[in-house]
Amino acid sequence: MNEIFIKLQIKVWTQSDRGDVPGWVLVVLMTAGLVTGIWTVAAPRLNTLLRNSLDSMNAIR
């Protein structure tokens, strides 16, 4: 009985799909590329927005 269980467990382990590592690496790299691209475009506007907000808060004092 124990021997059958071990054989069945080994079969399950060898056939189990644990994921596609190269696929996940590709997803991570593509996400990093998109974030970098969007950040490159949005950074000047975000800096201007933050600077204007801080300047307007300093003008209140």
Secondary structure by P-SEA (a helix, b strand, c coil): caaaaaaaaaaaaaacccccaaaaaaaaaaaaaaaaaaaaaaaaaaaaaaaaaaaaaaaac
